[in-house]
Structures are given as structure tokens and as C-alpha cells.
């Protein structure tokens, strides 16, 4: 029996699209816009075979559900009753609802009629999750495109026609292009993106981009039995602070709290651990011992 979505992977599930929360969050380009609820990413042409796409069911017949493709507004999609679920379907309306959104898979393309056949039962939970994550990234990137368009006195449709579709063609996805632009404008220049749009997009990022800063913490237990052990500890900790740019606070003998700020928690943790290991080796040279524990 084919595996689909929902109960035991057999019943399709509709998806809920949260509006883009363009506020401080993680490390993307987030803006404060409480009333923004309807960002729909647009693409040119037809989807590819095997592509996962977001659809809204518009009408239902006994043998099929007809859908609007959210990313391909000019294309109509059809989910045949045999592609709705891996279990027996007595009434298609028990599995799909009008106005509900679903992640579907393209299984056939009619280039003459500009229609595509879709499947729900061939979409796994992992596929749905990955598609929705990608779609939300594209929503945020599209919002940046819209803000840049406003700076140039244009609307979102004009932005797509002038540069949005070109960016998708050159980079594959809007959000990928925005990530590249965050680093530098060089990739946009090499791929022939118009200068006025490159400057407008870069300006939006400069004004609104926020990277989340993480604080890594560790408790360091360190002691020395040498006559000048205290001075040795002070010197070791002073060198440690300079080497990894962290802050060390005395808690109570023999515990010290270490705090380090980073924008990359994975790389930061590695750097912190390496620095702490150096401290432990150093204290052994002064008839001492120590240990540490990262605080999650």
C-alpha cells in the first residue's frame, strides 16, 4: 500500500501557512510587519516532474480535486482520486477540502493544456516539512524583494518581471540569492542582475538585517596546589580570555563562569571547548587540576 500523509502515513494532511514573521529571529532578514498575511512566491512556466508544490483546492468532483498552484498562478493542477491516499477512498471529500492547502508532487505534465497531474499519496511527511521550510524562506526573500521594489517606486509584480524571475533563473531560489547578497554584491554583478535592483536589495538588507547572537556558557572548576597557585590561575584565565574573546567571572572557589558570544553556535562551541582544554593543560603545569561543564 502506498504511503501518504496523515494518520499512519496514509491520509493526506492540509498545511497551515503562517504569515512571514519579519521580526528578530535566528539569522534571516526579518522585518516588523504584523498585518502582512499573503505572500505567495511566484515562478515562471511549468513545474518540473517530481517537484513538490503547494496547492489550494478550488473545486472537487467525484473523481478529482482541481487545484490552484500557489507558485505557478497560470497553471491548474488535478489530483485524481487514485492519487489522494494510499488507502481505499470511498468519497474524495473525506480526504481533501475546498480552500485547504496541501503539498503535492507533480507526476505528469500536459504542456499543451498547461495543466499538471498531482499526487498526495506520494508525499511523505519529510517531503512536506522540507517543502514548507523552503516555501517560508522564499516568502521572506520575496518580502525583501517587495520592499526593494517600493524603494524604486514599483510593485511586487513589476519586481518579478524586472528582476525576480531573473534571480530565480540565475540562483535557483530567491532566498539563495539573498544569502549571497548578504555576503557581497559580487555574485549579483557576475550574473547580470541590474545595478539598480542590486543596490535597492542591498540597502534593504543593510537597514533591516539582524543576526542573532548566541551566548555560550561553561562552568570551569580549576585549582592549583602550588605556593603561587592563585597568581598562576589568574594569568592562565587572563590569557584564555584574550585567546577566544570570552568573559570569565569568579563564582566561588574553585568555580569560574565562562561566557562567550558568537553568531555561529556550532563553531563557537568548538572554539570554547578547545580553549578550555588548553586551560586544563596549563593548570597541570602549576601542580593543579581542573574540569569544565558546558551549560545548555
N, C-alpha and C positions, 0 to 999 in steps of 0.2 A: 504493500500500500504506500502511495506517495506521501511524503512528509510535507506538511504545510505549516501555517502559523496557528497559534492559539492553543487550545486545550490539547495536551499531549502532542503538539506539533501538527494537528490535523485540521483545526478550524482557523480560518483567516482572522486576523485582528486588525481593526482600524487603528490609525495612528493619530495622536494628538500633536498638532504643531504649536509649540509655544512661540509667542512673538519674540523677535530678536531683542534680547535684554542688553541694550548697548550701554552698560554701566561698567564700573570697575569689576573685573573678573579675570582670573587667570592671566593669559598673555596675548589676548587678541585685541582688536580695535573696537572698544566698546564705548557707546555713547548713551547719554541720558535721553530717553525718548519714550515716555510712559504710554503715549497714545498710538505708537506705531504697531499695527497688528497684521498687516497684509503685504509682506514681502514675498513675491513669487519670482524665483530665479527663471530667467528666460534663456532658451537656446534656439539656434537656427537649425532648420532642416528636420530630419527624421532621427529618432533614437537608433542606436545600434542593436543588432541582435544580441540577446543575452544581457542587455543593460537593465539595471534596476531603476525604476522610475516611480515617482509619486503621482498618484491619480486621485481624482474625485469622481465618484459615481454620480452620473446625471440622470440616467434612466435605466429601468430594468424590464426585461421581457422574460418570458418563461424559460428561455434558453441562453440568455446572455445578459451581462451588465455592460452598459456603454459608459465610457469614462472620458473625462477631460484630463489631458496630460498637463500637469501644472508647469512643467518646464518647456513644453512644446505646445504653446497655445493654439497653433493652427492644425494640430493633429488630433484625431479621435482614436480612442482605443476601445477594444472589445475583449471582455473576459467571458469566454464560453463556459457554460455550466460545467463542462468536464474539467475545466481548469480552476474551478473555485476552491475545491477541497479534495483531500485525499480520501475522505470518507464518502459514503453514499449521500447524495444530495437529492432530497425529495422536493424541496422548494428553495430555489436560489435566494429568495428573500430572507431565508433564515441565516444566510452566510454573508451577504453584502447588503448595505443600506444606502439609499439615496442621500447624497450630500456628505457622506462619510469619505475619509481619505484612507488610502491603502498604498503600501509599497508593493509593486508588481514587477514581474520580469517579462521582458519582450521576447516572444517566442516565434513571431512571424511578422514580416513587414510587407505591406502592399504599396509599392512605390507609385502605382498609377492612381490609386484611390486615396493616397495619403492617410492610410489607416494602419494600425498595428494590432496584432493579437497579443493578449497579455495573459499571464498566469499568476494566480495567487498561491496555488498549492506548491509551486516550485520555489517559493521564497522561504528561506529559513529565518529563524529568529536572529541569527548573526547577520544575515543579509539586511534585514530590516533595520537593525541597530546601526550598522555601518552606513547605510543609505541616509538615515535620518541625521546622523552626525555630520555627514558630508553636506547634506542639504542646509543644515543650520549654519555651517561655516560659509556656505555660498550666500545665505541670507545676509549674514553680517558683512560679507565683502560687497554684496550688492548695495547695502545701505551706504557704504563708503562711496561707492560709485555715484549714488544718488546725491549725496552731499557735495561731491565734487562737481556734479552737473549743476547744482544750484549756484555754486560759485561762478560758474560760466554762463549763468542765465539760461540753462536748459533743463528739460525734464528727464525722467528716467528712460523713457522710450527713445528720446534723442541720444541719450548717453549710450544706450545699447547699439544703436545704428552707427554712431560715430566711432565708438571705441570698445564697447562691451563685448560684442561678438568677435572683434579682432583680438582682444585679450584672451578670450576663450580658445580661439584658433591657435594662438601662439603659445599659451601656457597650459591649456587643457581645462583649468578651473580658475574662476575669479580669485578665490582665496589664495591659491598658489601664487598668482601674480602679485597679490597684495603682500604676501610674506616676502617675496623677492624685493618688492619696492621698499619694504621696511629696512632692508639691508642697504640698498643703494638704488639709484636710478639707472645704473649701467645696463641692467638686463632689459629695461624698457626701451632704452635708446638703441640697443643692438637689435631688438625685434621690431623696430619701426613704429612704436607707439607714439602718436602725435605729442609734441612737446607741451602743448597747452594742457592736455589731459594728464600727462605725467606730472607736471608742476601742480595742477589742481589736486590730484590724488595725494601727492607727497605733502602738500600743505595741510590737507585734512588729517593725515596721519600725524604730522608734527603737532597739530593743535590738540588732538584728541587721544593719541595713542598712550596707553598706560600698560606698563609691565608690572606684574605682581612681584613683590619682593618677599622671599621666604626667610624666616629666621630659624636656623638650625641650632639646637641646644644639646649640650652634653654636660654631665657631672664628672669632674675629674677628681679622683682620690689619689693624692700624691703626698709622700712623706720622705724625709731624709733623716738618717741617724748619725750623720756626721756632725762635727762640732759647729761648723758654719752652715748647717743644712738649710736654715731659713733663707740666708742670702743666696744660696745656690738655687733654691726653688724660685725666688723672686727673679733671678737672672734668666732661668730657663723659661719661665712664663712670659717674661718681657720679650724674649726672642721669639717665642711661639706666637704671641700676639702680632708682631711685625711680619712674621713669615706668611701667615694666612689671612691677615687683616680681620682679626676677631677681637672680641672683648672678653676679658676674664675677670670674674668677680669672686671675692672671697666670701664663702658661705659660713662655714665653721670648720675648724681643724678636723680632718685634713682635706675638706671638700671645697672645690672651686667650681663655679658655674661658667661654662664657656658658651658664648653666643656668637654666631656668625651669620651675616646677611648675604643672601645670594638670590639671583634670578633663575638659577638652574639648580634645583634641589638635588638632582642625581649627581651632577658634577661637584656640587658644593659638599655633599656628604662624603664623597670620596676624598676631597681635599681636606676636610676636617679630620677624617679618620687617619689619614697619612700624617697630618700634623701632630695628632695625639700620640701616635705610635713613636714619633721622634721624641716627644716629651718623655715617654716611658723609658726609652733607651738612654736618654740623657740623665735622668734621675738615678739610674743604676750606677752611673759613674761616680756618684756622690753618696755611695752607701745608702741608697734609697730604693723605694719600690712604689708602684702605682698601678692604677687601673682606671678605666673610664666606662661610662654608660651613656649612650645616646638617648635623649628624651624625645619620644614620638608625640 
